[in-house]
């Protein structure tokens, strides 16, 4: 975690967990060709490779008083302000001189040049499964069409069928009812939303009527352990 110190040309860094231990500070000072930072009110950092100029990542610092100055006097309080601002880029290969082991390189982390959609934030689900049908659910934070593919093959080399639903309210899930399934069969389903996010799930249809294949179930309760008194749980 890093933040800027207003009216001061340095950054303060602290741990973002536990007791938020203070790590240290660093000045973003002027170089022979560019000025340093002052009046900083925004910073960001990323530790993935960003090409030849920033192979270990990048620290971006807003400079609220860039040079050459563009000075105006506030007519209300007569304070003189520099209205010229920009951003300063700091290559993270300078990291050892910054803070040792501050932010190690993560080549497989989020890459802003090739972002992966993350709009199926609640995952996907199946339910109300019978011998020949099920209901598939998804909630996407991206409006548009959601595609539900299902197959008996985990690799989806053969698609049994495809169903679609349309997200008009990103706060509500969409669902499709799938019919014509085979009893006692394991199915895999793949959900893709309009942003391109994809999740894979699986379900198994019930056995044919009259056929007994056993019963699997799960029970859960809250921290007070109130499940115990219920006769249904005791009977199970």
GROMACS elastic network, one bead per residue, 0.5 to 0.9 nm:
[ bonds ]
;  ai    aj funct       b0    kb
    1    12     6  0.85423   500
    1    13     6  0.57393   500
    1    14     6  0.53572   500
    1    15     6  0.58578   500
    1    16     6  0.53809   500
    1    20     6  0.87926   500
    2    11     6  0.67193   500
    2    12     6  0.56697   500
    2    14     6  0.62527   500
    2    15     6  0.85343   500
    2    16     6  0.89053   500
    2    25     6  0.89628   500
    2    43     6  0.77861   500
    2    44     6  0.83849   500
    2    45     6  0.89188   500
    3    11     6  0.59099   500
    3    12     6  0.55569   500
    3    13     6  0.65551   500
    3    14     6  0.86016   500
    3    40     6  0.89857   500
    3    41     6  0.83908   500
    3    42     6  0.77874   500
    3    43     6  0.69867   500
    4     8     6  0.79570   500
    4     9     6  0.81555   500
    4    10     6  0.66401   500
    4    12     6  0.62239   500
    4    13     6  0.88158   500
    4    39     6  0.82849   500
    4    40     6  0.57949   500
    4    41     6  0.63564   500
    4    42     6  0.70663   500
    4    43     6  0.72479   500
    4    61     6  0.85861   500
    5     8     6  0.53908   500
    5     9     6  0.72168   500
    5    10     6  0.63546   500
    5    11     6  0.61671   500
    5    12     6  0.69471   500
    5    38     6  0.88394   500
    5    39     6  0.76828   500
    5    40     6  0.70016   500
    5    41     6  0.81710   500
    6     9     6  0.79577   500
    6    10     6  0.88108   500
    6    38     6  0.76041   500
    6    39     6  0.51491   500
    6    40     6  0.59951   500
    6    41     6  0.70020   500
    7    38     6  0.61017   500
    7    40     6  0.74067   500
    8    11     6  0.83814   500
    8    27     6  0.87295   500
    8    37     6  0.81856   500
    8    38     6  0.57911   500
    8    39     6  0.63852   500
    8    40     6  0.77843   500
    9    26     6  0.84989   500
    9    27     6  0.57335   500
    9    28     6  0.61601   500
    9    29     6  0.71848   500
    9    36     6  0.71842   500
    9    37     6  0.52044   500
    9    39     6  0.71294   500
    9    40     6  0.74547   500
    9    63     6  0.88480   500
   10    25     6  0.64719   500
   10    26     6  0.51911   500
   10    28     6  0.57863   500
   10    29     6  0.81412   500
   10    37     6  0.76018   500
   10    38     6  0.79176   500
   10    40     6  0.85717   500
   11    24     6  0.83609   500
   11    25     6  0.52207   500
   11    26     6  0.52502   500
   11    27     6  0.63653   500
   11    28     6  0.76433   500
   11    40     6  0.88422   500
   12    22     6  0.80871   500
   12    23     6  0.77848   500
   12    24     6  0.59361   500
   12    26     6  0.67632   500
   13    21     6  0.89610   500
   13    22     6  0.64047   500
   13    23     6  0.54329   500
   13    24     6  0.54553   500
   13    25     6  0.58731   500
   13    26     6  0.83535   500
   14    17     6  0.89416   500
   14    20     6  0.59047   500
   14    21     6  0.55420   500
   14    24     6  0.70130   500
   14    25     6  0.89055   500
   15    18     6  0.75944   500
   15    19     6  0.77459   500
   15    21     6  0.51546   500
   15    22     6  0.64114   500
   15    23     6  0.68362   500
   16    19     6  0.82352   500
   16    20     6  0.54419   500
   16    21     6  0.79921   500
   17    20     6  0.54078   500
   17    21     6  0.80528   500
   18    21     6  0.75463   500
   19    22     6  0.89738   500
   20    23     6  0.89632   500
   22    25     6  0.88943   500
   23    99     6  0.78968   500
   23   102     6  0.87317   500
   24    99     6  0.75648   500
   25    98     6  0.83562   500
   25    99     6  0.85404   500
   26    29     6  0.89299   500
   26    98     6  0.67146   500
   26    99     6  0.85706   500
   27    36     6  0.83020   500
   27    37     6  0.82572   500
   28    35     6  0.89325   500
   28    36     6  0.54409   500
   28    37     6  0.58362   500
   28    38     6  0.86758   500
   28    61     6  0.83767   500
   28    88     6  0.85119   500
   28    90     6  0.83533   500
   29    35     6  0.69526   500
   29    37     6  0.66920   500
   30    33     6  0.78188   500
   30    34     6  0.58088   500
   30    37     6  0.76729   500
   31    34     6  0.52380   500
   31    35     6  0.61366   500
   31    36     6  0.71963   500
   32    35     6  0.79108   500
   34    67     6  0.81865   500
   34    88     6  0.89228   500
   35    66     6  0.70497   500
   35    67     6  0.64011   500
   35    68     6  0.88926   500
   35    88     6  0.88767   500
   36    63     6  0.75678   500
   36    65     6  0.89995   500
   36    66     6  0.78887   500
   36    67     6  0.87923   500
   36    88     6  0.77762   500
   37    40     6  0.66530   500
   37    61     6  0.74603   500
   37    62     6  0.71547   500
   37    64     6  0.71471   500
   37    65     6  0.69822   500
   37    66     6  0.72016   500
   37    87     6  0.84886   500
   37    88     6  0.73952   500
   38    62     6  0.82903   500
   38    63     6  0.54957   500
   38    64     6  0.57819   500
   38    65     6  0.55665   500
   38    66     6  0.77152   500
   39    62     6  0.82320   500
   39    63     6  0.63947   500
   39    65     6  0.63130   500
   40    43     6  0.77616   500
   40    61     6  0.70463   500
   40    62     6  0.53238   500
   40    63     6  0.52703   500
   40    64     6  0.54869   500
   40    65     6  0.82438   500
   41    61     6  0.84079   500
   41    62     6  0.64169   500
   41    63     6  0.78696   500
   41    64     6  0.73198   500
   42    60     6  0.84229   500
   42    61     6  0.63187   500
   42    62     6  0.53094   500
   42    63     6  0.83849   500
   43    59     6  0.74560   500
   43    60     6  0.55914   500
   43    62     6  0.60811   500
   43    87     6  0.89374   500
   44    58     6  0.83434   500
   44    59     6  0.59788   500
   44    60     6  0.52691   500
   44    61     6  0.67726   500
   44    62     6  0.89537   500
   45    57     6  0.76592   500
   45    58     6  0.57308   500
   45    60     6  0.61406   500
   45    61     6  0.87121   500
   46    49     6  0.86787   500
   46    56     6  0.88508   500
   46    57     6  0.55423   500
   46    58     6  0.55143   500
   46    59     6  0.66430   500
   46    60     6  0.88015   500
   46    92     6  0.88981   500
   46   103     6  0.87490   500
   46   110     6  0.86527   500
   46   111     6  0.88060   500
   47    50     6  0.86979   500
   47    56     6  0.61727   500
   47    58     6  0.65605   500
   47    59     6  0.85854   500
   47    92     6  0.76902   500
   47   103     6  0.67035   500
   47   104     6  0.68645   500
   47   105     6  0.52120   500
   47   106     6  0.58292   500
   47   107     6  0.77022   500
   47   109     6  0.79026   500
   47   110     6  0.89211   500
   48    54     6  0.87698   500
   48    55     6  0.76167   500
   48    56     6  0.61598   500
   48    58     6  0.80049   500
   48   105     6  0.60021   500
   48   106     6  0.53131   500
   48   107     6  0.50505   500
   48   108     6  0.73601   500
   48   109     6  0.63940   500
   48   110     6  0.73432   500
   48   111     6  0.66120   500
   48   112     6  0.89953   500
   49    52     6  0.83104   500
   49    54     6  0.63269   500
   49    56     6  0.50538   500
   49    57     6  0.51268   500
   49    58     6  0.83620   500
   49   105     6  0.76267   500
   49   106     6  0.79226   500
   49   107     6  0.61869   500
   49   111     6  0.82806   500
   50    53     6  0.71489   500
   50    54     6  0.50560   500
   50    55     6  0.54942   500
   50    56     6  0.72445   500
   50    57     6  0.59240   500
   50    58     6  0.75670   500
   50   111     6  0.84577   500
   50   113     6  0.85020   500
   51    54     6  0.56235   500
   51    55     6  0.55079   500
   51    56     6  0.88123   500
   51    57     6  0.87884   500
   52    55     6  0.55150   500
   53    56     6  0.89809   500
   53    91     6  0.74566   500
   54    57     6  0.52422   500
   54    58     6  0.60849   500
   54    90     6  0.85050   500
   54    91     6  0.53694   500
   54    92     6  0.69100   500
   54    93     6  0.74418   500
   55    58     6  0.84382   500
   55    91     6  0.79811   500
   55    92     6  0.78600   500
   55    93     6  0.72943   500
   56    91     6  0.72372   500
   56    92     6  0.53688   500
   56    93     6  0.55781   500
   56    94     6  0.89783   500
   56    95     6  0.86512   500
   56   104     6  0.82430   500
   56   105     6  0.58087   500
   56   106     6  0.84506   500
   56   107     6  0.86046   500
   57    90     6  0.88191   500
   57    91     6  0.63492   500
   57    92     6  0.52186   500
   57    93     6  0.75343   500
   57   105     6  0.71916   500
   57   106     6  0.88538   500
   58    89     6  0.67705   500
   58    90     6  0.58793   500
   58    92     6  0.54084   500
   58    93     6  0.86744   500
   59    88     6  0.82258   500
   59    89     6  0.58816   500
   59    91     6  0.63916   500
   59    92     6  0.66987   500
   60    87     6  0.64898   500
   60    88     6  0.57337   500
   60    90     6  0.63012   500
   60    91     6  0.88552   500
   61    86     6  0.86479   500
   61    87     6  0.55034   500
   61    88     6  0.51243   500
   61    89     6  0.65586   500
   61    90     6  0.78915   500
   62    85     6  0.74957   500
   62    86     6  0.59987   500
   62    88     6  0.62237   500
   62    89     6  0.89617   500
   63    66     6  0.58286   500
   63    84     6  0.87359   500
   63    85     6  0.55592   500
   63    86     6  0.53423   500
   63    87     6  0.54937   500
   63    88     6  0.66873   500
   64    82     6  0.77330   500
   64    83     6  0.76689   500
   64    84     6  0.70132   500
   64    86     6  0.67925   500
   64    87     6  0.84361   500
   65    68     6  0.87585   500
   65    69     6  0.70108   500
   65    70     6  0.87647   500
   65    81     6  0.83217   500
   65    82     6  0.55981   500
   65    83     6  0.70110   500
   65    84     6  0.59692   500
   65    85     6  0.54768   500
   65    86     6  0.80425   500
   66    69     6  0.61115   500
   66    70     6  0.84159   500
   66    82     6  0.75826   500
   66    83     6  0.81959   500
   66    84     6  0.53532   500
   66    86     6  0.63256   500
   66    87     6  0.86776   500
   67    70     6  0.79659   500
   67    82     6  0.87900   500
   67    84     6  0.71709   500
   67    85     6  0.82168   500
   68    84     6  0.75754   500
   69    81     6  0.89055   500
   69    82     6  0.56020   500
   69    83     6  0.72300   500
   69    84     6  0.58547   500
   69    85     6  0.87500   500
   70    81     6  0.80528   500
   70    82     6  0.51981   500
   70    83     6  0.53222   500
   70    84     6  0.52332   500
   70    85     6  0.89985   500
   71    80     6  0.66264   500
   71    81     6  0.55066   500
   71    83     6  0.60986   500
   71    84     6  0.78394   500
   72    79     6  0.83390   500
   72    80     6  0.56998   500
   72    81     6  0.55338   500
   72    82     6  0.65462   500
   72    83     6  0.71465   500
   73    76     6  0.87333   500
   73    77     6  0.83879   500
   73    78     6  0.54719   500
   73    79     6  0.55049   500
   73    81     6  0.61924   500
   73    82     6  0.88622   500
   74    77     6  0.58453   500
   74    79     6  0.52104   500
   74    80     6  0.62314   500
   74    81     6  0.72807   500
   75    78     6  0.51972   500
   75    79     6  0.78098   500
   76    79     6  0.80104   500
   77    80     6  0.89020   500
   82    85     6  0.78916   500
   90    93     6  0.87471   500
   90    94     6  0.78960   500
   91    94     6  0.61543   500
   91    95     6  0.79119   500
   92    96     6  0.84994   500
   92    98     6  0.85363   500
   92   103     6  0.86012   500
   92   105     6  0.89412   500
   93    96     6  0.73957   500
   93    97     6  0.88173   500
   94    97     6  0.56345   500
   94    98     6  0.63551   500
   95    99     6  0.60990   500
   95   100     6  0.67179   500
   95   101     6  0.78076   500
   95   102     6  0.72050   500
   95   103     6  0.77280   500
   95   104     6  0.87022   500
   96    99     6  0.56838   500
   96   101     6  0.71149   500
   96   102     6  0.80780   500
   97   100     6  0.69550   500
   98   102     6  0.78518   500
   99   102     6  0.51920   500
   99   103     6  0.84145   500
  100   103     6  0.83072   500
  101   104     6  0.60733   500
  103   106     6  0.86899   500
  105   109     6  0.89040   500
  106   109     6  0.53704   500
  106   110     6  0.86231   500
  107   110     6  0.84395   500
  107   111     6  0.84322   500
  108   111     6  0.77885   500
  110   113     6  0.89063   500
  110   114     6  0.81159   500
  110   115     6  0.66984   500
  110   116     6  0.78086   500
  111   114     6  0.54169   500
  111   115     6  0.56809   500
  111   116     6  0.82170   500
  112   115     6  0.52451   500
  112   116     6  0.88159   500
  115   118     6  0.89732   500
  116   196     6  0.83042   500
  116   197     6  0.74582   500
  117   120     6  0.83924   500
  117   195     6  0.61584   500
  117   196     6  0.61896   500
  117   198     6  0.84093   500
  118   121     6  0.64442   500
  118   140     6  0.89368   500
  118   141     6  0.86448   500
  118   195     6  0.82298   500
  118   196     6  0.86363   500
  118   197     6  0.59225   500
  118   198     6  0.86372   500
  119   122     6  0.85781   500
  119   139     6  0.82216   500
  119   140     6  0.52894   500
  119   141     6  0.50573   500
  119   142     6  0.62061   500
  119   193     6  0.77995   500
  119   195     6  0.69828   500
  119   196     6  0.84457   500
  119   197     6  0.61457   500
  119   198     6  0.89267   500
  120   123     6  0.54742   500
  120   124     6  0.75299   500
  120   138     6  0.71710   500
  120   139     6  0.59545   500
  120   141     6  0.67132   500
  120   142     6  0.84579   500
  120   192     6  0.86566   500
  120   193     6  0.75919   500
  120   197     6  0.64642   500
  120   198     6  0.75341   500
  120   199     6  0.75920   500
  121   124     6  0.88723   500
  121   139     6  0.73167   500
  121   140     6  0.68905   500
  121   141     6  0.74565   500
  122   138     6  0.75989   500
  122   139     6  0.64358   500
  122   140     6  0.80087   500
  123   137     6  0.89422   500
  123   138     6  0.67274   500
  123   139     6  0.73711   500
  123   140     6  0.88417   500
  123   199     6  0.68860   500
  123   200     6  0.89189   500
  124   136     6  0.75980   500
  124   137     6  0.57165   500
  124   139     6  0.72580   500
  124   191     6  0.75850   500
  124   199     6  0.68819   500
  124   200     6  0.77459   500
  124   201     6  0.70536   500
  125   135     6  0.83436   500
  125   136     6  0.58664   500
  125   137     6  0.50848   500
  125   138     6  0.65967   500
  125   201     6  0.71569   500
  125   202     6  0.85796   500
  126   129     6  0.74680   500
  126   134     6  0.67492   500
  126   135     6  0.55243   500
  126   137     6  0.60444   500
  126   138     6  0.89989   500
  126   201     6  0.80170   500
  126   202     6  0.77708   500
  126   203     6  0.68151   500
  127   130     6  0.89772   500
  127   134     6  0.60044   500
  127   135     6  0.52872   500
  127   136     6  0.66285   500
  127   137     6  0.80862   500
  127   203     6  0.84506   500
  128   133     6  0.79317   500
  128   134     6  0.55679   500
  128   135     6  0.60188   500
  128   136     6  0.89851   500
  129   132     6  0.77264   500
  129   133     6  0.57023   500
  129   135     6  0.67573   500
  129   203     6  0.80707   500
  129   204     6  0.77530   500
  129   205     6  0.60503   500
  129   206     6  0.71755   500
  130   133     6  0.52663   500
  130   134     6  0.62984   500
  130   181     6  0.89858   500
  130   183     6  0.78957   500
  130   204     6  0.88939   500
  130   205     6  0.57232   500
  130   206     6  0.54202   500
  130   207     6  0.84881   500
  131   134     6  0.85843   500
  131   181     6  0.72197   500
  131   182     6  0.67627   500
  131   184     6  0.69033   500
  131   185     6  0.87373   500
  131   204     6  0.88877   500
  131   205     6  0.51209   500
  131   207     6  0.61020   500
  131   208     6  0.63363   500
  131   209     6  0.80980   500
  132   178     6  0.83529   500
  132   179     6  0.59055   500
  132   180     6  0.53980   500
  132   182     6  0.55360   500
  132   183     6  0.57181   500
  132   184     6  0.89278   500
  132   205     6  0.66435   500
  132   206     6  0.78314   500
  133   177     6  0.71894   500
  133   178     6  0.53647   500
  133   180     6  0.63406   500
  133   181     6  0.56875   500
  133   182     6  0.83953   500
  133   183     6  0.87954   500
  133   205     6  0.73409   500
  134   176     6  0.85493   500
  134   177     6  0.59305   500
  134   178     6  0.53335   500
  134   179     6  0.68009   500
  134   181     6  0.83596   500
  134   203     6  0.86004   500
  134   205     6  0.77849   500
  135   175     6  0.66597   500
  135   176     6  0.57164   500
  135   178     6  0.60215   500
  135   179     6  0.88229   500
  136   148     6  0.77817   500
  136   174     6  0.84623   500
  136   175     6  0.54594   500
  136   176     6  0.54552   500
  136   177     6  0.64610   500
  136   178     6  0.74929   500
  136   189     6  0.85384   500
  137   173     6  0.66673   500
  137   174     6  0.58285   500
  137   176     6  0.67983   500
  137   191     6  0.89845   500
  138   146     6  0.82387   500
  138   172     6  0.89811   500
  138   173     6  0.54230   500
  138   174     6  0.55732   500
  138   175     6  0.64431   500
  138   191     6  0.76230   500
  138   193     6  0.88493   500
  139   142     6  0.88854   500
  139   167     6  0.80491   500
  139   170     6  0.71432   500
  139   171     6  0.75369   500
  139   172     6  0.63751   500
  139   174     6  0.60689   500
  139   175     6  0.86662   500
  139   193     6  0.89445   500
  140   143     6  0.71754   500
  140   144     6  0.88970   500
  140   146     6  0.81814   500
  140   167     6  0.71267   500
  140   169     6  0.88972   500
  140   170     6  0.59769   500
  140   171     6  0.79965   500
  140   172     6  0.82038   500
  140   173     6  0.70709   500
  140   174     6  0.82957   500
  140   193     6  0.66798   500
  140   194     6  0.84230   500
  140   195     6  0.86873   500
  140   197     6  0.87599   500
  141   167     6  0.84441   500
  141   169     6  0.83451   500
  141   171     6  0.70984   500
  141   172     6  0.89721   500
  141   195     6  0.88416   500
  142   167     6  0.73698   500
  142   168     6  0.88221   500
  142   169     6  0.88542   500
  142   170     6  0.63052   500
  142   193     6  0.73774   500
  142   194     6  0.64154   500
  142   195     6  0.61651   500
  143   146     6  0.88574   500
  143   166     6  0.74462   500
  143   168     6  0.56325   500
  143   169     6  0.70073   500
  143   170     6  0.62410   500
  143   193     6  0.84124   500
  143   194     6  0.67833   500
  143   195     6  0.83045   500
  144   165     6  0.84027   500
  144   166     6  0.53516   500
  144   167     6  0.50595   500
  144   168     6  0.67714   500
  144   193     6  0.73215   500
  144   194     6  0.52480   500
  144   195     6  0.82854   500
  145   164     6  0.66610   500
  145   165     6  0.57445   500
  145   167     6  0.61416   500
  145   168     6  0.89643   500
  145   192     6  0.85938   500
  145   193     6  0.61762   500
  145   194     6  0.54153   500
  146   163     6  0.85095   500
  146   164     6  0.55284   500
  146   165     6  0.52398   500
  146   166     6  0.58555   500
  146   167     6  0.70796   500
  146   174     6  0.82566   500
  146   191     6  0.69447   500
  146   192     6  0.56906   500
  146   194     6  0.60603   500
  147   162     6  0.69547   500
  147   163     6  0.60078   500
  147   165     6  0.67324   500
  147   166     6  0.87691   500
  147   190     6  0.79400   500
  147   191     6  0.56142   500
  147   192     6  0.51991   500
  147   193     6  0.63056   500
  147   194     6  0.84137   500
  148   161     6  0.85161   500
  148   162     6  0.56145   500
  148   163     6  0.50862   500
  148   164     6  0.58592   500
  148   165     6  0.81728   500
  148   176     6  0.79652   500
  148   189     6  0.67140   500
  148   190     6  0.57694   500
  148   192     6  0.67850   500
  148   193     6  0.89103   500
  149   156     6  0.85806   500
  149   159     6  0.67092   500
  149   160     6  0.76605   500
  149   161     6  0.61278   500
  149   163     6  0.65325   500
  149   164     6  0.86410   500
  149   188     6  0.83403   500
  149   189     6  0.54286   500
  149   190     6  0.50951   500
  149   191     6  0.64711   500
  149   192     6  0.84908   500
  150   153     6  0.86284   500
  150   156     6  0.76388   500
  150   158     6  0.88555   500
  150   159     6  0.59344   500
  150   160     6  0.58567   500
  150   161     6  0.60538   500
  150   162     6  0.66407   500
  150   163     6  0.87267   500
  150   187     6  0.66925   500
  150   188     6  0.55202   500
  150   190     6  0.62474   500
  150   191     6  0.88107   500
  150   202     6  0.88453   500
  151   154     6  0.72265   500
  151   155     6  0.85080   500
  151   156     6  0.58176   500
  151   157     6  0.81105   500
  151   158     6  0.63101   500
  151   160     6  0.50622   500
  151   161     6  0.74373   500
  151   186     6  0.88461   500
  151   187     6  0.56629   500
  151   188     6  0.52701   500
  151   189     6  0.62885   500
  151   190     6  0.85963   500
  152   155     6  0.88552   500
  152   156     6  0.75619   500
  152   158     6  0.77524   500
  152   159     6  0.78927   500
  152   160     6  0.74900   500
  152   185     6  0.77448   500
  152   186     6  0.63041   500
  152   188     6  0.59033   500
  152   189     6  0.86454   500
  153   156     6  0.51643   500
  153   157     6  0.65477   500
  153   158     6  0.67288   500
  153   159     6  0.81021   500
  153   186     6  0.88188   500
  153   187     6  0.73004   500
  153   188     6  0.66813   500
  154   157     6  0.80129   500
  154   187     6  0.79964   500
  154   188     6  0.58923   500
  154   189     6  0.85043   500
  154   202     6  0.87065   500
  155   158     6  0.81624   500
  155   188     6  0.87244   500
  156   159     6  0.59302   500
  156   160     6  0.89883   500
  156   188     6  0.78170   500
  156   189     6  0.84372   500
  156   190     6  0.84645   500
  159   162     6  0.75385   500
  163   176     6  0.68742   500
  163   177     6  0.84539   500
  163   178     6  0.78086   500
  164   175     6  0.86257   500
  164   176     6  0.70819   500
  165   174     6  0.63884   500
  165   175     6  0.67206   500
  165   176     6  0.66813   500
  166   174     6  0.71337   500
  167   170     6  0.63960   500
  167   172     6  0.80220   500
  167   173     6  0.76783   500
  167   174     6  0.65016   500
  167   193     6  0.87621   500
  167   194     6  0.87647   500
  168   171     6  0.89795   500
  168   172     6  0.84134   500
  169   172     6  0.55925   500
  169   173     6  0.80387   500
  170   173     6  0.74669   500
  178   181     6  0.75699   500
  181   185     6  0.81200   500
  181   205     6  0.76546   500
  182   185     6  0.59416   500
  182   186     6  0.89673   500
  182   205     6  0.71567   500
  182   206     6  0.89265   500
  183   186     6  0.88502   500
  183   204     6  0.82533   500
  183   205     6  0.52965   500
  183   206     6  0.56362   500
  183   207     6  0.52686   500
  183   208     6  0.57299   500
  184   204     6  0.65346   500
  184   205     6  0.50396   500
  184   206     6  0.50946   500
  184   208     6  0.67425   500
  184   213     6  0.89662   500
  185   203     6  0.84701   500
  185   204     6  0.54495   500
  185   205     6  0.54383   500
  185   206     6  0.76586   500
  185   207     6  0.79874   500
  186   202     6  0.71867   500
  186   203     6  0.58679   500
  186   205     6  0.65580   500
  187   201     6  0.85986   500
  187   202     6  0.55593   500
  187   203     6  0.54460   500
  187   204     6  0.59183   500
  187   205     6  0.78833   500
  188   200     6  0.71633   500
  188   201     6  0.58161   500
  188   203     6  0.65732   500
  188   204     6  0.87033   500
  189   199     6  0.84576   500
  189   200     6  0.57167   500
  189   201     6  0.53338   500
  189   202     6  0.58210   500
  189   203     6  0.81452   500
  190   198     6  0.68906   500
  190   199     6  0.58315   500
  190   201     6  0.64969   500
  190   202     6  0.86604   500
  191   197     6  0.80537   500
  191   198     6  0.54693   500
  191   199     6  0.53520   500
  191   200     6  0.63509   500
  191   201     6  0.83263   500
  192   195     6  0.80037   500
  192   196     6  0.58841   500
  192   197     6  0.55442   500
  192   199     6  0.68103   500
  193   196     6  0.53857   500
  193   197     6  0.56332   500
  193   198     6  0.68357   500
  194   197     6  0.75331   500
  204   207     6  0.89972   500
  206   209     6  0.85123   500
  206   213     6  0.89485   500
  207   210     6  0.81805   500
  207   211     6  0.61014   500
  207   212     6  0.71682   500
  207   213     6  0.69597   500
  208   211     6  0.55287   500
  208   212     6  0.83320   500
  209   212     6  0.82972   500
  212   215     6  0.85769   500
  219   227     6  0.86198   500
  219   233     6  0.83052   500
  220   227     6  0.77331   500
  221   224     6  0.78519   500
  221   225     6  0.62147   500
  221   226     6  0.67737   500
  221   227     6  0.60529   500
  222   225     6  0.59195   500
  222   226     6  0.71014   500
  222   227     6  0.82865   500
  223   226     6  0.81113   500
  224   227     6  0.86551   500
  225   228     6  0.66442   500
  226   229     6  0.65921   500
  226   230     6  0.79069   500
  227   230     6  0.58408   500
  227   233     6  0.67804   500
  227   234     6  0.88039   500
  228   231     6  0.80795   500
  228   233     6  0.66903   500
  228   234     6  0.69010   500
  229   232     6  0.88161   500
  229   233     6  0.77699   500
  229   234     6  0.74599   500
  230   233     6  0.55554   500
  230   234     6  0.64911   500
  230   235     6  0.87459   500
  231   235     6  0.58899   500
  231   236     6  0.85054   500
  232   235     6  0.51278   500
  232   236     6  0.63231   500
  233   236     6  0.51402   500
